[in-house]
Amino acid sequence: MTYTTVGLVVDRGADGWRWPIATMADVARLAGVSVATVSHVLNGTRPVRPDTRDQVLAAVRQANYTPNTVARSLATARTTTIGLALSAISNPYFGDLLRAIETTAGAAGYTLLLADPREEPDYELTVVRRLQRRRVDGLVLAPSGEPTAVLDYLAEHRLPTVLVDRLHLVEQWHNGTHITWNTIAQVPLAGVTA
């Protein structure tokens, strides 16, 4: 059984209702404008007449449109996602750190993708590789007690990384390599004091 609602096709299959995800093309069709005009309204890239802008915004509401961040990341090569690899999240220090990082990242328009390396060096490397395959824009890592493999990987793949905790181990690793680390400006994290 198929129905049309708000110009979008809704299908009832054997496994229940399937509500379509509205696209920019759907919004453009509902507003009677081009996809480029919808893009300009939503991204603010060019001026659009106020009445046309109102039509597009009404169509966005009518279609219940939300931007496709996956498609945007393909076009911009940025995901606005930061990987966060922390073990022992139940530790109050890391809970506070997680909250502060999420607050700070969120204020800058980023979403966190959280992973627990379980304090296991081999799994830590697996977690970092998975986060990189998810195309995170950067990584925040509390390294394990044996961080050599993951630090070598990060240096080789040049993934922007902020390291927290156990920095004495990182310094030991750094002294044995020929890697030059860029200085990272300190960013105040809401709720965390040094």
N, C-alpha and C positions, 0 to 999 in steps of 0.2 A: 504494500500500500504506500503510495507516495502523495505528499501534500506540498503545496507551495505556501510559504509564509514569508512575508516581508520580502518577497522577490527571491527567496532562497529555497531550494528544494529540501524537504525533510522526508526521510525515508524510514519506514518501519520494517525492519528486517526480522529474521527469526530470533535474533539476540536483543531485540528492543529498538527503541527510537535512536536514530542517528542524526544528531543535530550538526549541520555543516558548520565549518569554521569560515566566517566571512573573510573575503579577500578584498584588496584594494579595488579589484575589477568589479566586485559586487557593489561596493560603495559608489564607484564611479557610475555604474549602471543606474543605481537608485537615485543618484543626484543629477544624472543627465549631463555628466562632464567626463573629461578624459581621466585616465589613471594618473597622468602627469599632474593634472590639477589637484587631484586628491593628495598626491605625494607632496606637492608644494604647500597645501593647507596644513597637512599633518606635520611636516618637517620645518615649515617656516622658511623654505629656501628661496621663495620668490613672492612678491606681493600678489595677492588675489583679491578681486573685487569683493567688498563686504557681503553683498547678496549671494555671490557664488560660494564664499566661505561658509555662510550660514547654511546653504543647501548641503554642502559637503558634511558639515558637522551634524546636521539633522540626519543625513543618511548614515553616518557613523553610528549614531545612537540607535537608529532604526534597525540596522543590521547587527548591532551589538559587536561592532568591529574592534578588535585589539590588534596592534601592530605585531607582525611576525618578527621577533628578535633573531630567529635563526636565519631568515632570509636577509635581514639587515646585516648580520655578522658576515655573511658570505660576500656582501657588497663592500663592506668597510674593512674586513679582516680584523675586526674587533668584536669581542663578545660581551664586553662590560661585565665580565665574570672574573672573580679572583678565587683561585684555589686556596683552601685553608687546610693544612695538614697538621693536626694536633692530636697527640696521644693523651691519655688520661684526662679526658674532658671532664670527668667527675671531680677532678682537683679544683678547688675553689679559685685558685689563681688562673687556671686556664679558662674556667667559666667566665670570670671577669674579663679576661683578655678576649675571649670570643665575642662577648657582648660589645666591648669597645671597638673591636675590629669591624664587626657588623654595622655598628652605628656610624663609624667613620666612613666605611665603604659605601653604605647606603646613602649617606649625605652627598657623596660624590657620584651617585648614579650607578654604583656597582652592586652586583649580587654575589654572595659567597656560595661556593660549592665546597662543602665540608667533607673531609675524609679523615679516618682514624688509622694512622700507620701502625698502631698497636705496639709501639716501642720495639718493633722488629725490623732491623736494617734491610733485610731482603724485601719484606712487605712494604716498607717505607719507599723503596725504589719503585715498586709496582704501583703504589698510590700516586707518586709523582708522575710516572709515565702516563697513568690513566688521566690525571688532571691535564697534562699537556695535550693528550689526544682529544680532550674536550675543548681544546683551544682556549684555555684560560688566558687572560691578558697578563697575569702575573700570579705569583704564589707567595703565600705566607707559610713558613715552615718552622716548626719547633723540632730540630733534628734529634734523631735517636742518639743513644750513647756511642754508637759506631757509625758516624755519618759519612765516612769516606766515599762509599759508592754513590750515594745520592748527591753529594757535593760535586764529585767528578762529573756526574750526569748533568747537573745543573750548569756547571761551567762549560761543558761541551755543547749543550743545546742553547745556551744563552737565554734561558727563561728568566725574565725579571723576577727576582726573589728577595723577600725580606725574611731574614732569619731571626727568630726569637728564641731565647733560652739556650743554654749550653754553648755560649759563644766562645768559651775557652777551647772547646773541641774544634770549632770552626777555625780559630786562630792557629791551632796546631796543624790542621790540614793545610791552611793557607801558607804557612811557613815552609811546607814541603813541596810547594808547587810554584809554577811560574805564571800564575794567573794574577792579573791585576783586577781587583774589584773596584767598581765605581762606588764612590761615597754616596750613601743614601741620606737625604735630608731627614731629620727627625720630624715625624708627623705626630702632633698631639692626638692621643686617642681618648675619646670621651670616657671618663670613669676610671682610667688607669693612671696611677702616679708612679714616677720613677723611683 
